[in-house]
Amino acid sequence: MKPEYIVYVLTFLSAVVVVLTRVRLSQARAAGQHQVGMGTVNMHSGFGVVGLVLWVIFLVTGHGMSLVGVVALFFYWLTALTGLMILLRWLPSRGRHASDSTDDSWSEGPGLSILAHVGMLVGVVVFTWFYATQI
């Protein structure tokens, strides 16, 4: 399989991660041990959309716009790091006033979030490798 096909699939999956994170965490009571503020969700969505749009422009132009690719990768890295920060909501609470974890209709536990955000990190590593070997 050509590396371009893998990059195209991962690009699509990164869009799914950004959108589903936004949808899942914009609910009044999202799953996890802790609530994630809308500022963090907005940051994740904003970085993800900018990274995705610039990355698609980079791919469509035939990899000729190397500055666009670098900026896209910068925003993708910010998205991945913000997503990993969002995973911190699953860390257990300790203490007398700690609350129980909350589940939602999407899943029980952090499995879906871990899959999405660790997958995003792996995707960004692949994008960086692809960029470095194509330019």
VMD Tcl script that builds the backbone (N, CA, C; Angstrom):
set m [mol new atoms 405]
animate dup $m
set s [atomselect $m all]
$s set {name element resname resid chain x y z} {
  {N N MET 1 A 0.848 -1.170 0.000}
  {CA C MET 1 A 0.000 0.000 0.000}
  {C C MET 1 A 0.899 1.240 0.000}
  {N N LYS 2 A 0.519 2.210 -0.801}
  {CA C LYS 2 A 1.294 3.438 -0.898}
  {C C LYS 2 A 1.128 4.278 0.374}
  {N N PRO 3 A 2.199 4.957 0.795}
  {CA C PRO 3 A 2.106 5.801 1.993}
  {C C PRO 3 A 1.042 6.902 1.876}
  {N N GLU 4 A 0.792 7.370 0.647}
  {CA C GLU 4 A -0.209 8.421 0.467}
  {C C GLU 4 A -1.592 7.954 0.907}
  {N N TYR 5 A -1.912 6.708 0.626}
  {CA C TYR 5 A -3.219 6.183 0.998}
  {C C TYR 5 A -3.377 6.135 2.513}
  {N N ILE 6 A -2.315 5.729 3.193}
  {CA C ILE 6 A -2.355 5.706 4.651}
  {C C ILE 6 A -2.556 7.115 5.197}
  {N N VAL 7 A -1.864 8.086 4.614}
  {CA C VAL 7 A -1.994 9.481 5.051}
  {C C VAL 7 A -3.410 9.986 4.794}
  {N N TYR 8 A -3.998 9.627 3.666}
  {CA C TYR 8 A -5.370 10.070 3.370}
  {C C TYR 8 A -6.365 9.487 4.372}
  {N N VAL 9 A -6.207 8.210 4.693}
  {CA C VAL 9 A -7.102 7.577 5.665}
  {C C VAL 9 A -6.929 8.217 7.038}
  {N N LEU 10 A -5.681 8.435 7.442}
  {CA C LEU 10 A -5.434 9.058 8.741}
  {C C LEU 10 A -5.938 10.500 8.781}
  {N N THR 11 A -5.898 11.188 7.653}
  {CA C THR 11 A -6.442 12.547 7.586}
  {C C THR 11 A -7.943 12.521 7.836}
  {N N PHE 12 A -8.633 11.591 7.202}
  {CA C PHE 12 A -10.072 11.444 7.432}
  {C C PHE 12 A -10.353 11.103 8.896}
  {N N LEU 13 A -9.588 10.160 9.455}
  {CA C LEU 13 A -9.801 9.764 10.844}
  {C C LEU 13 A -9.508 10.911 11.813}
  {N N SER 14 A -8.548 11.754 11.473}
  {CA C SER 14 A -8.272 12.902 12.346}
  {C C SER 14 A -9.450 13.869 12.356}
  {N N ALA 15 A -10.110 14.014 11.226}
  {CA C ALA 15 A -11.306 14.864 11.186}
  {C C ALA 15 A -12.407 14.265 12.057}
  {N N VAL 16 A -12.544 12.957 12.020}
  {CA C VAL 16 A -13.549 12.283 12.848}
  {C C VAL 16 A -13.242 12.498 14.334}
  {N N VAL 17 A -11.977 12.397 14.721}
  {CA C VAL 17 A -11.599 12.595 16.128}
  {C C VAL 17 A -11.931 14.005 16.583}
  {N N VAL 18 A -11.607 14.999 15.761}
  {CA C VAL 18 A -11.867 16.396 16.142}
  {C C VAL 18 A -13.369 16.632 16.292}
  {N N VAL 19 A -14.141 16.154 15.339}
  {CA C VAL 19 A -15.594 16.380 15.382}
  {C C VAL 19 A -16.238 15.622 16.542}
  {N N LEU 20 A -15.899 14.352 16.713}
  {CA C LEU 20 A -16.531 13.569 17.773}
  {C C LEU 20 A -16.127 14.045 19.164}
  {N N THR 21 A -14.896 14.518 19.314}
  {CA C THR 21 A -14.497 15.087 20.604}
  {C C THR 21 A -15.351 16.305 20.914}
  {N N ARG 22 A -15.563 17.124 19.918}
  {CA C ARG 22 A -16.393 18.322 20.103}
  {C C ARG 22 A -17.829 17.928 20.492}
  {N N VAL 23 A -18.386 16.977 19.762}
  {CA C VAL 23 A -19.767 16.560 20.021}
  {C C VAL 23 A -19.882 15.924 21.402}
  {N N ARG 24 A -18.938 15.054 21.730}
  {CA C ARG 24 A -19.016 14.321 22.989}
  {C C ARG 24 A -18.829 15.238 24.193}
  {N N LEU 25 A -17.899 16.179 24.121}
  {CA C LEU 25 A -17.595 17.004 25.287}
  {C C LEU 25 A -18.437 18.270 25.375}
  {N N SER 26 A -19.256 18.544 24.397}
  {CA C SER 26 A -20.116 19.718 24.489}
  {C C SER 26 A -21.421 19.401 25.210}
  {N N GLN 27 A -21.601 18.152 25.611}
  {CA C GLN 27 A -22.780 17.772 26.384}
  {C C GLN 27 A -22.692 18.387 27.775}
  {N N ALA 28 A -23.815 18.503 28.419}
  {CA C ALA 28 A -23.847 19.095 29.752}
  {C C ALA 28 A -23.017 18.286 30.751}
  {N N ARG 29 A -23.029 16.986 30.625}
  {CA C ARG 29 A -22.294 16.131 31.558}
  {C C ARG 29 A -21.589 15.050 30.756}
  {N N ALA 30 A -20.326 15.284 30.395}
  {CA C ALA 30 A -19.559 14.327 29.611}
  {C C ALA 30 A -18.956 13.262 30.530}
  {N N ALA 31 A -18.589 12.140 29.949}
  {CA C ALA 31 A -18.031 11.039 30.717}
  {C C ALA 31 A -16.656 11.387 31.257}
  {N N GLY 32 A -16.277 10.745 32.341}
  {CA C GLY 32 A -14.954 10.931 32.920}
  {C C GLY 32 A -15.015 11.215 34.399}
  {N N GLN 33 A -13.858 11.315 35.012}
  {CA C GLN 33 A -13.767 11.644 36.427}
  {C C GLN 33 A -13.933 13.139 36.646}
  {N N HIS 34 A -13.495 13.936 35.672}
  {CA C HIS 34 A -13.503 15.392 35.790}
  {C C HIS 34 A -14.164 15.984 34.549}
  {N N GLN 35 A -14.705 17.165 34.685}
  {CA C GLN 35 A -15.284 17.861 33.544}
  {C C GLN 35 A -14.195 18.661 32.828}
  {N N VAL 36 A -14.280 18.712 31.521}
  {CA C VAL 36 A -13.345 19.477 30.710}
  {C C VAL 36 A -14.022 20.792 30.358}
  {N N GLY 37 A -13.326 21.887 30.593}
  {CA C GLY 37 A -13.897 23.195 30.285}
  {C C GLY 37 A -14.075 23.400 28.790}
  {N N MET 38 A -15.032 24.221 28.442}
  {CA C MET 38 A -15.299 24.484 27.019}
  {C C MET 38 A -14.126 25.202 26.356}
  {N N GLY 39 A -13.325 25.911 27.119}
  {CA C GLY 39 A -12.140 26.545 26.541}
  {C C GLY 39 A -11.180 25.519 25.966}
  {N N THR 40 A -10.995 24.430 26.692}
  {CA C THR 40 A -10.121 23.350 26.211}
  {C C THR 40 A -10.733 22.668 24.996}
  {N N VAL 41 A -12.022 22.452 25.037}
  {CA C VAL 41 A -12.714 21.834 23.892}
  {C C VAL 41 A -12.627 22.756 22.675}
  {N N ASN 42 A -12.838 24.050 22.877}
  {CA C ASN 42 A -12.735 25.007 21.765}
  {C C ASN 42 A -11.321 25.055 21.204}
  {N N MET 43 A -10.331 24.988 22.087}
  {CA C MET 43 A -8.943 24.984 21.647}
  {C C MET 43 A -8.667 23.741 20.789}
  {N N HIS 44 A -9.100 22.579 21.268}
  {CA C HIS 44 A -8.916 21.330 20.528}
  {C C HIS 44 A -9.595 21.411 19.154}
  {N N SER 45 A -10.821 21.909 19.139}
  {CA C SER 45 A -11.566 22.019 17.871}
  {C C SER 45 A -10.902 23.015 16.930}
  {N N GLY 46 A -10.518 24.171 17.461}
  {CA C GLY 46 A -9.898 25.199 16.619}
  {C C GLY 46 A -8.583 24.744 16.020}
  {N N PHE 47 A -7.708 24.199 16.872}
  {CA C PHE 47 A -6.428 23.688 16.367}
  {C C PHE 47 A -6.661 22.579 15.350}
  {N N GLY 48 A -7.610 21.704 15.638}
  {CA C GLY 48 A -7.884 20.580 14.740}
  {C C GLY 48 A -8.403 21.018 13.383}
  {N N VAL 49 A -9.317 21.978 13.375}
  {CA C VAL 49 A -9.880 22.446 12.098}
  {C C VAL 49 A -8.813 23.160 11.275}
  {N N VAL 50 A -8.031 24.026 11.914}
  {CA C VAL 50 A -6.972 24.735 11.178}
  {C C VAL 50 A -5.951 23.739 10.643}
  {N N GLY 51 A -5.522 22.790 11.494}
  {CA C GLY 51 A -4.564 21.779 11.049}
  {C C GLY 51 A -5.104 20.938 9.907}
  {N N LEU 52 A -6.371 20.529 10.015}
  {CA C LEU 52 A -6.985 19.705 8.976}
  {C C LEU 52 A -7.089 20.453 7.652}
  {N N VAL 53 A -7.591 21.683 7.685}
  {CA C VAL 53 A -7.747 22.455 6.444}
  {C C VAL 53 A -6.396 22.684 5.782}
  {N N LEU 54 A -5.396 23.093 6.552}
  {CA C LEU 54 A -4.077 23.340 5.971}
  {C C LEU 54 A -3.430 22.049 5.471}
  {N N TRP 55 A -3.642 20.960 6.193}
  {CA C TRP 55 A -3.072 19.678 5.760}
  {C C TRP 55 A -3.712 19.208 4.445}
  {N N VAL 56 A -5.022 19.372 4.332}
  {CA C VAL 56 A -5.696 18.997 3.082}
  {C C VAL 56 A -5.195 19.877 1.933}
  {N N ILE 57 A -5.018 21.170 2.186}
  {CA C ILE 57 A -4.459 22.055 1.150}
  {C C ILE 57 A -3.068 21.571 0.752}
  {N N PHE 58 A -2.261 21.213 1.729}
  {CA C PHE 58 A -0.924 20.690 1.451}
  {C C PHE 58 A -0.988 19.428 0.596}
  {N N LEU 59 A -1.892 18.513 0.931}
  {CA C LEU 59 A -1.996 17.269 0.175}
  {C C LEU 59 A -2.522 17.496 -1.237}
  {N N VAL 60 A -3.513 18.384 -1.371}
  {CA C VAL 60 A -4.138 18.625 -2.670}
  {C C VAL 60 A -3.191 19.342 -3.629}
  {N N THR 61 A -2.337 20.217 -3.107}
  {CA C THR 61 A -1.430 20.974 -3.974}
  {C C THR 61 A -0.225 20.160 -4.409}
  {N N GLY 62 A -0.187 18.912 -4.074}
  {CA C GLY 62 A 0.913 18.068 -4.525}
  {C C GLY 62 A 2.175 18.244 -3.716}
  {N N HIS 63 A 2.054 18.634 -2.475}
  {CA C HIS 63 A 3.173 18.774 -1.544}
  {C C HIS 63 A 4.134 19.886 -1.941}
  {N N GLY 64 A 3.694 20.809 -2.791}
  {CA C GLY 64 A 4.564 21.888 -3.219}
  {C C GLY 64 A 4.617 23.057 -2.256}
  {N N MET 65 A 3.623 23.150 -1.394}
  {CA C MET 65 A 3.562 24.281 -0.467}
  {C C MET 65 A 4.111 23.838 0.892}
  {N N SER 66 A 5.433 23.815 1.017}
  {CA C SER 66 A 6.041 23.251 2.216}
  {C C SER 66 A 5.742 24.073 3.463}
  {N N LEU 67 A 5.612 25.396 3.350}
  {CA C LEU 67 A 5.289 26.214 4.522}
  {C C LEU 67 A 3.899 25.879 5.047}
  {N N VAL 68 A 2.956 25.642 4.141}
  {CA C VAL 68 A 1.604 25.253 4.558}
  {C C VAL 68 A 1.660 23.918 5.300}
  {N N GLY 69 A 2.472 23.004 4.835}
  {CA C GLY 69 A 2.625 21.713 5.500}
  {C C GLY 69 A 3.205 21.849 6.897}
  {N N VAL 70 A 4.190 22.723 7.056}
  {CA C VAL 70 A 4.798 22.930 8.374}
  {C C VAL 70 A 3.775 23.526 9.348}
  {N N VAL 71 A 3.034 24.525 8.890}
  {CA C VAL 71 A 2.025 25.156 9.748}
  {C C VAL 71 A 0.921 24.143 10.085}
  {N N ALA 72 A 0.524 23.337 9.111}
  {CA C ALA 72 A -0.492 22.305 9.363}
  {C C ALA 72 A -0.002 21.323 10.420}
  {N N LEU 73 A 1.244 20.898 10.298}
  {CA C LEU 73 A 1.796 19.976 11.294}
  {C C LEU 73 A 1.868 20.621 12.671}
  {N N PHE 74 A 2.205 21.898 12.741}
  {CA C PHE 74 A 2.229 22.617 14.011}
  {C C PHE 74 A 0.855 22.554 14.675}
  {N N PHE 75 A -0.195 22.850 13.911}
  {CA C PHE 75 A -1.539 22.819 14.490}
  {C C PHE 75 A -1.987 21.400 14.806}
  {N N TYR 76 A -1.568 20.428 14.010}
  {CA C TYR 76 A -1.895 19.044 14.323}
  {C C TYR 76 A -1.222 18.598 15.624}
  {N N TRP 77 A 0.033 18.994 15.836}
  {CA C TRP 77 A 0.710 18.664 17.086}
  {C C TRP 77 A -0.007 19.310 18.266}
  {N N LEU 78 A -0.435 20.569 18.106}
  {CA C LEU 78 A -1.190 21.223 19.178}
  {C C LEU 78 A -2.498 20.475 19.456}
  {N N THR 79 A -3.155 20.018 18.397}
  {CA C THR 79 A -4.398 19.257 18.558}
  {C C THR 79 A -4.143 17.968 19.320}
  {N N ALA 80 A -3.099 17.244 18.951}
  {CA C ALA 80 A -2.786 15.974 19.612}
  {C C ALA 80 A -2.447 16.198 21.084}
  {N N LEU 81 A -1.661 17.225 21.378}
  {CA C LEU 81 A -1.294 17.490 22.768}
  {C C LEU 81 A -2.505 17.934 23.589}
  {N N THR 82 A -3.365 18.748 22.992}
  {CA C THR 82 A -4.591 19.152 23.683}
  {C C THR 82 A -5.488 17.939 23.918}
  {N N GLY 83 A -5.569 17.052 22.941}
  {CA C GLY 83 A -6.354 15.825 23.107}
  {C C GLY 83 A -5.824 14.946 24.223}
  {N N LEU 84 A -4.507 14.868 24.354}
  {CA C LEU 84 A -3.938 14.091 25.455}
  {C C LEU 84 A -4.241 14.756 26.796}
  {N N MET 85 A -4.275 16.090 26.808}
  {CA C MET 85 A -4.689 16.777 28.041}
  {C C MET 85 A -6.140 16.460 28.376}
  {N N ILE 86 A -6.969 16.348 27.356}
  {CA C ILE 86 A -8.377 16.005 27.578}
  {C C ILE 86 A -8.489 14.604 28.188}
  {N N LEU 87 A -7.569 13.712 27.841}
  {CA C LEU 87 A -7.594 12.363 28.432}
  {C C LEU 87 A -7.381 12.396 29.943}
  {N N LEU 88 A -6.787 13.455 30.449}
  {CA C LEU 88 A -6.546 13.543 31.891}
  {C C LEU 88 A -7.840 13.522 32.693}
  {N N ARG 89 A -8.972 13.775 32.036}
  {CA C ARG 89 A -10.247 13.769 32.765}
  {C C ARG 89 A -10.577 12.386 33.314}
  {N N TRP 90 A -9.882 11.368 32.813}
  {CA C TRP 90 A -10.149 10.011 33.271}
  {C C TRP 90 A -9.289 9.613 34.465}
  {N N LEU 91 A -8.336 10.465 34.862}
  {CA C LEU 91 A -7.533 10.115 36.027}
  {C C LEU 91 A -8.426 10.056 37.258}
  {N N PRO 92 A -8.209 9.068 38.093}
  {CA C PRO 92 A -9.087 8.914 39.257}
  {C C PRO 92 A -8.928 10.057 40.250}
  {N N SER 93 A -10.041 10.393 40.878}
  {CA C SER 93 A -10.054 11.395 41.936}
  {C C SER 93 A -9.823 10.712 43.264}
  {N N ARG 94 A -9.116 11.392 44.137}
  {CA C ARG 94 A -8.879 10.844 45.480}
  {C C ARG 94 A -9.341 11.869 46.504}
  {N N GLY 95 A -9.695 11.390 47.628}
  {CA C GLY 95 A -10.070 12.287 48.704}
  {C C GLY 95 A -11.497 12.058 49.157}
  {N N ARG 96 A -11.821 12.707 50.231}
  {CA C ARG 96 A -13.129 12.522 50.847}
  {C C ARG 96 A -14.264 13.040 49.967}
  {N N HIS 97 A -14.023 14.115 49.241}
  {CA C HIS 97 A -15.089 14.735 48.450}
  {C C HIS 97 A -15.012 14.373 46.960}
  {N N ALA 98 A -14.243 13.356 46.640}
  {CA C ALA 98 A -14.102 12.946 45.242}
  {C C ALA 98 A -15.424 12.371 44.741}
  {N N SER 99 A -15.730 12.681 43.501}
  {CA C SER 99 A -16.964 12.162 42.914}
  {C C SER 99 A -16.669 10.932 42.073}
  {N N ASP 100 A -17.698 10.136 41.863}
  {CA C ASP 100 A -17.551 8.947 41.028}
  {C C ASP 100 A -17.421 9.357 39.573}
  {N N SER 101 A -16.898 8.433 38.777}
  {CA C SER 101 A -16.788 8.727 37.348}
  {C C SER 101 A -18.174 8.720 36.714}
  {N N THR 102 A -18.287 9.441 35.630}
  {CA C THR 102 A -19.545 9.549 34.906}
  {C C THR 102 A -19.402 8.807 33.584}
  {N N ASP 103 A -20.369 8.000 33.233}
  {CA C ASP 103 A -20.398 7.335 31.929}
  {C C ASP 103 A -21.429 8.034 31.063}
  {N N ASP 104 A -21.300 7.840 29.774}
  {CA C ASP 104 A -22.301 8.381 28.863}
  {C C ASP 104 A -22.733 7.281 27.908}
  {N N SER 105 A -23.560 7.618 26.956}
  {CA C SER 105 A -24.096 6.605 26.047}
  {C C SER 105 A -23.078 6.144 25.013}
  {N N TRP 106 A -21.937 6.805 24.926}
  {CA C TRP 106 A -20.941 6.448 23.923}
  {C C TRP 106 A -20.165 5.206 24.304}
  {N N SER 107 A -19.814 5.119 25.574}
  {CA C SER 107 A -19.019 3.977 26.012}
  {C C SER 107 A -18.987 3.946 27.529}
  {N N GLU 108 A -18.474 2.870 28.040}
  {CA C GLU 108 A -18.228 2.782 29.472}
  {C C GLU 108 A -16.725 2.828 29.661}
  {N N GLY 109 A -16.239 3.852 30.282}
  {CA C GLY 109 A -14.808 3.987 30.525}
  {C C GLY 109 A -14.103 4.781 29.441}
  {N N PRO 110 A -12.795 4.869 29.578}
  {CA C PRO 110 A -12.011 5.745 28.710}
  {C C PRO 110 A -11.558 5.124 27.388}
  {N N GLY 111 A -11.999 3.933 27.061}
  {CA C GLY 111 A -11.492 3.230 25.872}
  {C C GLY 111 A -11.586 4.024 24.583}
  {N N LEU 112 A -12.743 4.598 24.307}
  {CA C LEU 112 A -12.933 5.355 23.076}
  {C C LEU 112 A -12.045 6.597 23.053}
  {N N SER 113 A -11.924 7.282 24.177}
  {CA C SER 113 A -11.087 8.478 24.242}
  {C C SER 113 A -9.613 8.132 24.049}
  {N N ILE 114 A -9.179 7.047 24.665}
  {CA C ILE 114 A -7.782 6.634 24.512}
  {C C ILE 114 A -7.505 6.264 23.061}
  {N N LEU 115 A -8.391 5.480 22.467}
  {CA C LEU 115 A -8.227 5.099 21.069}
  {C C LEU 115 A -8.129 6.327 20.171}
  {N N ALA 116 A -9.029 7.288 20.379}
  {CA C ALA 116 A -9.063 8.473 19.526}
  {C C ALA 116 A -7.820 9.331 19.698}
  {N N HIS 117 A -7.433 9.630 20.926}
  {CA C HIS 117 A -6.372 10.605 21.124}
  {C C HIS 117 A -4.969 10.020 21.009}
  {N N VAL 118 A -4.787 8.777 21.379}
  {CA C VAL 118 A -3.502 8.131 21.114}
  {C C VAL 118 A -3.389 7.869 19.611}
  {N N GLY 119 A -4.517 7.521 18.977}
  {CA C GLY 119 A -4.525 7.375 17.518}
  {C C GLY 119 A -4.189 8.674 16.811}
  {N N MET 120 A -4.683 9.791 17.344}
  {CA C MET 120 A -4.349 11.098 16.772}
  {C C MET 120 A -2.849 11.359 16.896}
  {N N LEU 121 A -2.270 11.030 18.037}
  {CA C LEU 121 A -0.834 11.212 18.225}
  {C C LEU 121 A -0.044 10.371 17.224}
  {N N VAL 122 A -0.438 9.125 17.053}
  {CA C VAL 122 A 0.232 8.255 16.073}
  {C C VAL 122 A 0.057 8.828 14.661}
  {N N GLY 123 A -1.139 9.326 14.357}
  {CA C GLY 123 A -1.381 9.932 13.052}
  {C C GLY 123 A -0.496 11.137 12.803}
  {N N VAL 124 A -0.311 11.967 13.802}
  {CA C VAL 124 A 0.535 13.155 13.633}
  {C C VAL 124 A 1.994 12.747 13.444}
  {N N VAL 125 A 2.417 11.698 14.130}
  {CA C VAL 125 A 3.775 11.186 13.909}
  {C C VAL 125 A 3.916 10.708 12.464}
  {N N VAL 126 A 2.910 9.994 11.949}
  {CA C VAL 126 A 2.938 9.533 10.557}
  {C C VAL 126 A 2.922 10.723 9.605}
  {N N PHE 127 A 2.100 11.746 9.879}
  {CA C PHE 127 A 2.073 12.940 9.036}
  {C C PHE 127 A 3.441 13.616 9.015}
  {N N THR 128 A 4.079 13.708 10.163}
  {CA C THR 128 A 5.403 14.345 10.238}
  {C C THR 128 A 6.421 13.544 9.436}
  {N N TRP 129 A 6.377 12.225 9.566}
  {CA C TRP 129 A 7.274 11.372 8.778}
  {C C TRP 129 A 6.998 11.552 7.284}
  {N N PHE 130 A 5.730 11.563 6.903}
  {CA C PHE 130 A 5.352 11.727 5.502}
  {C C PHE 130 A 5.868 13.061 4.975}
  {N N TYR 131 A 5.673 14.123 5.738}
  {CA C TYR 131 A 6.142 15.442 5.321}
  {C C TYR 131 A 7.656 15.444 5.149}
  {N N ALA 132 A 8.370 14.866 6.120}
  {CA C ALA 132 A 9.838 14.870 6.080}
  {C C ALA 132 A 10.377 14.070 4.902}
  {N N THR 133 A 9.675 13.033 4.496}
  {CA C THR 133 A 10.182 12.206 3.388}
  {C C THR 133 A 9.687 12.682 2.019}
  {N N GLN 134 A 8.688 13.571 1.982}
  {CA C GLN 134 A 8.151 14.019 0.701}
  {C C GLN 134 A 8.757 15.337 0.219}
  {N N ILE 135 A 9.271 16.131 1.116}
  {CA C ILE 135 A 9.789 17.448 0.726}
  {C C ILE 135 A 11.251 17.355 0.389}
}
mol reanalyze $m
mol bondsrecalc $m
mol representation Tube
mol addrep $m
